[in-house]
Amino acid sequence: MRVPAGDVTLIKKPLKIASSAVDPQVRDRVSEMLSTIERDGMDAVRRYSRELDDWDPASFEVTADEAQATAGLDPKLRESIDFGIEQVAGFAARQLATLTDFEAETLPGVVLGQRQIPLAHVGAYAPAGRVPMLASPFMTVKVPKVAGVDRVFGTTASGS
């Protein structure tokens, strides 16, 4: 049902940011960085990590000690986190179940269709500003894993 325009009351007006409002210098810089990373791989990631974050770890992979950091979480928080992950995974599985592969011969000799093929690798970014959002990695890491992505690389910026 459509609501007449005059009958709408906005609680908060949306920001009017046109895509043309994107700073062309930022767009150009990001484009250049992505091209450099595509060409130079981890060497470029390391250069940008030093340049932008003054961070140059021996490895960007999470160590076993770092992975164990969750062991010290309050049990109630751990339970809530696990519950959130289960909810996101369950919904992602339901979504995946609705995606079907099919083929149809639309004209004699013309066969059209679709196949759902997960990507091999996905990069996921989890914002970590003043208020890190736990749901962000649930959705950007767990959903591709449910879809069958082999490797999901996660990254975040340090909170300040």
N, C-alpha and C positions, 0 to 999 in steps of 0.2 A: 504494500500500500504506500502510495506517495503522500508525503505530508506537504501541504501548500507552504511555499516559502515564507509567507507572513506568519505562519503558525509555529515557527521554530524559535526557541529561546536558547541561546548559547550560554552555557555556564562559563566557558572560557573560549575566547576567540582563537582560532588557529593562527599560527604565524604565517605570514605571506612571504615565503621565500621561494622565489622562482629559481629554476635550475640555472638560469643565466646569471644568478647572483653568485655563483661559485667563482671564486677568485681564479682567473686564468693562470696565474703563476702557480697556485697550489695544484691545479689540474695538470699543468705541464710537469711540475716536479714529481708528482705521484706517477704519472705516465712514464717519465724517465726512469724512476726508481724501479717500477715493475719490469720495464724492458731490461734494465741492468741485472736485476735478480734472475730474470728468465735466462739471460745470456751467461751470467757468471755464477749462478747458484749460491751456495753457502758462503763463498768468498764475499759476495756482494752483501748478503745478510749480515755477515760479521762487520763489514765496513760501515754499514748503516747503523748497526747496533752501537758501534764505537762513536760514530758521528752524532747520532741523535740522542742516545741515552748514556753515553760515556760508560758503556757496559761491554766487557769483553771476556765472557766466561770461557773456560776451557772447552765446554760443550754446551749446546743449547738443549740437550736432552735432560729430562728430569732424572736425577740420580735415585738410587734405592733409598738413601737417607731422606731425600726431599719427599719421596712418595710416602714415607712413613710418617710424615708430619701430621697426617689426618688421624693417626692413632691417638693423639692427645686431645682430640675434640671432645667437647661435652657430649655425653651419650644422647641427650635429647636433641642437640643440634645435628649429630650424625644421623639420628632417626629421621629428622625432618628432611635432611638432604637426601637420604635414601628414598624417602617417600616421594619427594619432588622428581627425582630421577625416574622412579618407577612410573609415575604419572605421565611424564613426557615420553618415555619409552613405549608405554602402553598405547598412547594416542598415536605415536608415530607408526607403530605396528598396525593399528587400525587403518590409518591413512594408506600405508603401503599395500594392505590387503585390497584396497579399492582400485588400485592401479593394475590394469590388466593388459597383457600383451594380446594383440589380435592381428589378423590379416583378413582382408576382404578384397575380392575381385570386383572392382567397381565397373569395369568394362571388360569385354573379352581380352584376356592377356594382360590386363592392368591390375596388378596386385598392390594394394596399399596397406599400411598397418603401422603398428608401433610396438617397440620393445623397451622395457624398462631395464636399463643397464646402469648399475651404480658406478660412480667414478672410482678410480683406484686410490686417489689421494684427495684429501680436502684440508684446507687451512681454515682454522677457526680462531676468531679473535674474541676475547672476553674482556670487556671494559673493566678497569679497576680504578676508577676515580675516587672521589670522596666516599661514595657509597657503592661498593661492588655489588653487582646484581648476580646472585647465584644462578638464577634461571637462565642467564645468557649462555654459560657453558653447557647447561643441561640441554639446551636447544641446538647449540651450534656444534656440539661434540656427540651427544647421544643420538640425535636424529639421524645423522649420516651413518653412524654405526648400525642402527636398526635397519637402515636402507641397504646395508651390505658393503659400505665403503671399508676397504682393508685398513688404510692408515689415515688417521685424523691427527693433524698437527695443530696443537693449540699454542696460542701466544697471548700475552697480556702486557700492559704497561704497568709499571709499579705505581701503587696508589700513593697519593701525597696528602 
